[in-house]
């Protein structure tokens, strides 16, 4: 997933006043792991699936 998708997710989290912890709970992962995914430190297939799921949750269109 491109970095701009991560930026869109972070921006949408800010707009909606959503905490990383709350989204991590919805995904069933730790907040620390979600932070690594959003920073691009984790970008394997599982991380990509989490980003896709976040886009669905936050109603973000991806290319």
N, C-alpha and C positions, 0 to 999 in steps of 0.2 A: 504494500500500500504506500503510495507516495507520501512524502512529508507533508504536503499541503492538506492531505486528508487528516493527518494527525492534528494539524493546526486548526482545521475546521471543527474537529471534535472538541479540542480545548476551548475554542471560541464559543461553541454552543454550550459547553458546560458552564462557562462564565456567564453567558447571557441568561441561562436558566437557573443560575446559582446552585448548580449541582456539585456535590462533593465527589471526589475520586472514590472515596470509601463507599459511597452509596451505589455508584455504578459498578464497582468491583463486586459488591454483594449481589447485584442483579446478574452479573456474569458468572458468579460462583468462583471468583478468583480473589487473591489478596490485593489489597490496595498497593502494596509495594510492587507486585508483579505488573499491575495495570500501569503504574508510573513508568516502569521500564518499557512497557509496550508503547506508551504515548511518547516517550523520549526517543524511541527507535533503537534502544539497546537490545530489545527482543523483537525479532522480526521473522521468525520461522512460521511455518504453516499454522500452528496453533495461535500465535499472536495475530496473524492475518485474519483468522476466523473471528477473534475477539474484536478486532477493529471493524470488520464487516457487521458484526452484531451491534456494536456501538452505533454505527451509522443507521441501522434499522431503529434502534431505541430512540435515537435523537432526531430521526427523520432527516438525515443528511443524504443527498443524492451523490453517488459516486459515478465516475465515468465508466 
